Amino acid sequence: MLKRLALFYALLASAAVIAADVPAKPVAIKFPDNPAPKPAPQPPAPTEPEVVKLGKQQFYVIAATKPLVLLREGSGKVDLSVRKPPFMLPTSSVVGWQPAKDDPDFVHWDSTYPYLYVLKAAKTGPVRVTVVPAVNDVGTDGKQVPLTAADIVSRDLTVDDGDTPAPKPPTPEPTPEPTPEPGFGTNPFGGQPGLRVMIIFESSTAKSLPAGQYLTIHGAVFREYLDKNCVADGYRMLDPDVKIVDDASALWGTALKRTDRKSLPWLYVGKEGSGYSGPLGSDVEKNIGIINRVAGKKE
């Protein structure tokens, strides 16, 4: 008899040791289920949406077996209240939870989840809700079990409080009109066909001009370029005081009377609808470049 009692107590002690080795039960957290998809012949497996919509007078309930800390961030806002079971809400106002079969008008929570966190829309905008266990489990050694990344869960909500107007999409900035380069514009000779060039300069002070401008007006290189590229009789170098009276030169006389010259020497270039009216360039190469642009030639 004594041997049987000794064996019985030995088995009890062994069972106590085994029970002590069982780890603490982790916290159980239940989020609302996703709204059931519409019936289909072969519905896809339900998946957690990236973003849950929470409208005015709707509630998003997070249920847990242990207390939680809820962190909220984003331009939207949700109000939080903590409840204890038994607790119920109208089915029509609850996101994701299904009612009991015997009471389809209400969703009930019982002691299965003693901690209930109820979120309600307060300000329109996106909100990220992050759930963190408020207390750590205790291991068999009596020490707290550190939290891991798997213990921290987030959900994204699109909140609509029903009162805040939806943000207007940004108005696209109007494309600015291209600013024409100084000098380039319409044909100063009235849109006549063919390339024409005229330089207005003060003949009495021509010798004091910079060398590049002097060679443009009097040099052979620039004249050869004009002879090759302009229409017949298609260029002039004139003093601003010259009087043009014959009808054959009326084209040049019209340009000579223009009042847009701000300095001398001044360069006019025209071909069909394009033109240039601006100060004469500093050398032959720059002036040929201006004329080529009006003529549509690559420099």
C-alpha positions as CSV (number, residue, x, y, z in Angstrom):
1,M,0.0,0.0,0.0
2,L,2.8,2.4,0.9
3,K,4.5,1.6,-2.4
4,R,1.3,2.5,-4.4
5,L,0.9,5.8,-2.6
6,A,4.5,6.7,-3.3
7,L,4.0,5.9,-7.0
8,F,0.8,8.1,-7.1
9,Y,2.6,11.1,-5.5
10,A,5.5,10.7,-7.9
11,L,3.1,10.8,-10.9
12,L,1.5,14.0,-9.5
13,A,4.8,15.6,-9.1
14,S,5.8,14.7,-12.7
15,A,2.5,16.1,-14.0
16,A,3.1,19.4,-12.1
17,V,6.6,19.7,-13.8
18,I,5.1,19.1,-17.2
19,A,2.4,21.7,-16.6
20,A,5.0,24.2,-15.5
21,D,6.8,23.7,-18.7
22,V,3.8,24.7,-20.9
23,P,4.4,28.3,-22.2
24,A,1.9,31.1,-21.4
25,K,-1.0,31.3,-23.8
26,P,-0.3,34.3,-26.2
27,V,-2.8,37.1,-26.5
28,A,-5.5,36.6,-29.1
29,I,-6.6,39.6,-31.1
30,K,-9.6,39.6,-33.5
31,F,-10.1,42.3,-36.1
32,P,-13.4,42.7,-37.9
33,D,-13.9,40.3,-40.8
34,N,-14.1,41.8,-44.3
35,P,-17.5,42.4,-45.7
36,A,-18.7,39.2,-47.4
37,P,-18.3,39.4,-51.2
38,K,-21.3,39.2,-53.5
39,P,-22.3,35.6,-54.3
40,A,-20.6,34.3,-57.5
41,P,-20.4,30.9,-59.2
42,Q,-16.8,30.5,-58.0
43,P,-16.0,33.2,-55.5
44,P,-12.3,33.9,-54.8
45,A,-10.9,33.2,-51.4
46,P,-11.6,36.2,-49.1
47,T,-8.5,38.3,-48.6
48,E,-7.8,41.2,-46.3
49,P,-8.2,44.5,-48.2
50,E,-5.4,46.9,-48.1
51,V,-7.7,49.7,-46.9
52,V,-11.0,49.4,-44.9
53,K,-13.6,52.1,-45.4
54,L,-15.1,53.5,-42.2
55,G,-18.1,55.9,-42.8
56,K,-20.2,58.2,-40.7
57,Q,-22.1,56.4,-37.9
58,Q,-20.1,53.2,-38.5
59,F,-18.0,51.4,-35.9
60,Y,-14.8,49.4,-36.3
61,V,-14.4,47.0,-33.3
62,I,-11.1,45.3,-32.4
63,A,-11.6,42.4,-29.9
64,A,-8.8,40.9,-27.8
65,T,-8.2,38.5,-24.9
66,K,-5.7,40.8,-23.3
67,P,-5.4,44.6,-23.0
68,L,-4.0,46.5,-26.0
69,V,-2.4,49.8,-26.8
70,L,-3.8,51.4,-30.0
71,L,-1.6,53.9,-31.9
72,R,-3.3,56.1,-34.5
73,E,-1.6,58.2,-37.2
74,G,-2.7,59.9,-40.4
75,S,-4.5,63.0,-41.6
76,G,-7.9,61.5,-40.7
77,K,-9.1,60.9,-37.2
78,V,-11.0,58.2,-35.3
79,D,-12.5,58.4,-31.8
80,L,-11.7,55.4,-29.5
81,S,-13.7,54.0,-26.7
82,V,-12.9,50.8,-24.6
83,R,-15.8,48.5,-23.8
84,K,-16.3,45.3,-21.8
85,P,-18.6,42.4,-22.7
86,P,-21.5,41.8,-22.8
87,F,-21.7,44.5,-25.5
88,M,-23.7,44.9,-28.7
89,L,-24.1,47.3,-31.7
90,P,-26.6,47.4,-34.6
91,T,-25.5,45.2,-37.4
92,S,-26.0,48.0,-39.9
93,S,-23.4,50.1,-38.2
94,V,-20.7,47.6,-37.6
95,V,-17.9,47.0,-40.1
96,G,-16.9,43.4,-40.7
97,W,-18.6,41.6,-37.8
98,Q,-21.5,39.1,-38.4
99,P,-24.6,39.0,-36.2
100,A,-25.7,35.9,-34.4
101,K,-28.2,33.7,-36.2
102,D,-30.9,34.2,-33.5
103,D,-30.5,38.0,-33.5
104,P,-29.6,39.3,-37.0
105,D,-30.2,42.9,-36.1
106,F,-27.4,43.2,-33.6
107,V,-23.8,42.0,-33.2
108,H,-23.0,40.7,-29.8
109,W,-19.7,40.3,-28.0
110,D,-19.3,38.0,-25.0
111,S,-16.6,37.1,-22.6
112,T,-14.6,35.3,-25.3
113,Y,-12.9,38.6,-25.9
114,P,-13.0,40.6,-22.7
115,Y,-11.3,43.7,-24.2
116,L,-13.2,45.6,-26.9
117,Y,-11.8,48.7,-28.7
118,V,-14.4,50.6,-30.6
119,L,-13.4,53.1,-33.3
120,K,-15.7,55.7,-34.8
121,A,-15.1,58.1,-37.7
122,A,-14.2,61.6,-36.5
123,K,-12.4,63.3,-39.3
124,T,-12.2,62.5,-43.0
125,G,-8.8,61.1,-44.2
126,P,-6.6,58.1,-44.0
127,V,-5.7,56.6,-40.6
128,R,-3.3,53.8,-39.8
129,V,-4.2,51.9,-36.6
130,T,-1.4,49.9,-35.0
131,V,-2.2,47.4,-32.2
132,V,0.4,46.5,-29.6
133,P,-0.1,44.2,-26.6
134,A,-0.2,46.3,-23.4
135,V,1.3,43.5,-21.2
136,N,4.0,40.9,-21.9
137,D,3.4,37.2,-21.3
138,V,5.4,35.6,-18.5
139,G,7.5,32.5,-19.3
140,T,8.1,29.5,-17.2
141,D,11.2,31.1,-15.8
142,G,9.1,33.9,-14.4
143,K,10.5,36.5,-16.8
144,Q,8.5,38.6,-19.3
145,V,8.6,37.3,-22.9
146,P,9.8,40.1,-25.2
147,L,7.4,41.3,-27.9
148,T,8.2,40.4,-31.5
149,A,7.3,42.0,-34.8
150,A,4.5,39.4,-35.2
151,D,2.9,40.8,-32.0
152,I,2.4,44.3,-33.6
153,V,-0.4,44.5,-36.2
154,S,-1.6,47.4,-38.3
155,R,-4.7,48.2,-40.3
156,D,-5.3,51.1,-42.7
157,L,-8.7,52.8,-42.6
158,T,-10.2,55.3,-45.0
159,V,-12.3,57.5,-42.8
160,D,-15.3,59.6,-44.0
161,D,-17.0,61.6,-41.3
162,G,-19.7,62.6,-43.8
163,D,-19.3,66.3,-43.0
164,T,-15.9,67.2,-44.4
165,P,-16.0,68.0,-48.1
166,A,-13.9,65.6,-50.2
167,P,-10.6,67.3,-51.1
168,K,-10.6,68.8,-54.6
169,P,-8.0,67.3,-56.9
170,P,-5.2,69.8,-57.5
171,T,-5.8,72.2,-60.3
172,P,-3.2,71.6,-63.0
173,E,-1.0,74.6,-63.5
174,P,-1.6,76.2,-66.9
175,T,1.2,75.6,-69.3
176,P,2.9,79.0,-69.7
177,E,3.2,80.3,-73.1
178,P,6.7,80.1,-74.4
179,T,8.5,83.4,-74.0
180,P,9.9,84.5,-77.3
181,E,13.6,85.2,-77.3
182,P,14.4,88.9,-77.5
183,G,14.5,90.1,-81.0
184,F,12.9,87.1,-82.7
185,G,9.4,87.6,-84.0
186,T,7.6,88.6,-87.1
187,N,9.1,89.7,-90.4
188,P,10.0,93.4,-90.2
189,F,9.6,93.5,-94.0
190,G,6.0,92.6,-93.9
191,G,6.1,88.9,-94.6
192,Q,7.7,89.1,-98.0
193,P,9.0,85.8,-99.5
194,G,12.8,85.2,-99.5
195,L,15.5,86.2,-97.1
196,R,16.2,89.9,-96.6
197,V,18.6,91.7,-94.2
198,M,19.0,95.4,-93.3
199,I,21.5,97.0,-91.0
200,I,20.9,100.5,-89.7
201,F,24.1,102.2,-88.5
202,E,25.4,105.7,-87.9
203,S,27.8,106.2,-90.9
204,S,29.6,109.2,-89.3
205,T,30.8,107.1,-86.4
206,A,31.2,103.8,-88.2
207,K,35.0,103.8,-87.8
208,S,34.7,103.8,-84.1
209,L,32.6,100.7,-84.0
210,P,34.0,97.5,-82.5
211,A,36.0,95.5,-85.0
212,G,33.4,92.7,-85.3
213,Q,30.6,95.0,-86.1
214,Y,32.6,97.0,-88.5
215,L,33.6,93.9,-90.4
216,T,29.9,92.8,-90.5
217,I,29.0,96.1,-92.2
218,H,32.0,96.6,-94.4
219,G,33.7,93.2,-94.6
220,A,33.8,90.9,-97.6
221,V,33.0,87.7,-95.7
222,F,29.6,89.0,-94.5
223,R,28.8,90.4,-98.0
224,E,29.6,87.1,-99.7
225,Y,27.3,85.3,-97.2
226,L,24.4,87.8,-98.0
227,D,25.0,87.5,-101.8
228,K,24.7,83.7,-101.5
229,N,21.7,83.5,-99.2
230,C,19.5,86.5,-99.7
231,V,17.0,87.1,-102.6
232,A,18.3,89.3,-105.4
233,D,18.8,92.8,-104.1
234,G,18.0,91.4,-100.7
235,Y,20.1,93.4,-98.3
236,R,20.9,97.0,-97.3
237,M,23.3,98.8,-94.9
238,L,21.8,102.3,-94.4
239,D,22.2,105.4,-92.3
240,P,19.0,106.2,-90.3
241,D,18.9,109.6,-91.9
242,V,18.7,108.3,-95.5
243,K,15.5,109.3,-97.4
244,I,14.0,106.7,-99.6
245,V,11.6,108.1,-102.2
246,D,11.4,105.6,-105.1
247,D,8.7,103.0,-105.1
248,A,11.2,100.2,-105.8
249,S,12.8,100.7,-102.4
250,A,9.5,101.2,-100.5
251,L,10.2,97.8,-98.7
252,W,13.3,99.2,-97.2
253,G,11.8,102.6,-96.5
254,T,9.0,100.9,-94.4
255,A,11.5,99.1,-92.3
256,L,13.6,102.2,-92.0
257,K,10.7,104.1,-90.5
258,R,10.2,101.5,-87.7
259,T,10.4,102.9,-84.2
260,D,11.6,99.8,-82.3
261,R,15.3,100.6,-82.6
262,K,16.8,101.3,-79.1
263,S,20.4,101.7,-80.2
264,L,22.7,101.6,-83.3
265,P,23.8,99.6,-85.2
266,W,20.5,97.7,-85.5
267,L,19.8,94.5,-87.4
268,Y,16.6,93.6,-89.3
269,V,16.1,90.1,-90.7
270,G,13.0,88.7,-92.4
271,K,11.8,85.6,-94.3
272,E,8.2,84.9,-94.8
273,G,6.5,84.9,-91.4
274,S,9.7,84.9,-89.3
275,G,12.0,87.8,-88.4
276,Y,14.4,89.5,-86.1
277,S,14.7,93.0,-84.9
278,G,17.5,93.7,-82.5
279,P,21.0,95.1,-81.8
280,L,23.6,94.0,-84.3
281,G,25.7,91.1,-83.0
282,S,29.3,91.6,-81.8
283,D,30.9,89.9,-84.7
284,V,30.3,88.3,-88.2
285,E,29.8,84.8,-86.8
286,K,27.0,85.9,-84.4
287,N,25.2,87.9,-87.0
288,I,25.3,85.0,-89.5
289,G,23.9,82.8,-86.7
290,I,21.0,85.1,-86.2
291,I,20.2,85.2,-89.9
292,N,20.4,81.4,-90.2
293,R,17.9,81.0,-87.4
294,V,15.4,83.2,-89.2
295,A,16.1,81.5,-92.5
296,G,15.5,78.1,-90.8
297,K,19.1,76.9,-91.3
298,K,21.1,74.9,-88.8
299,E,24.0,77.0,-87.4
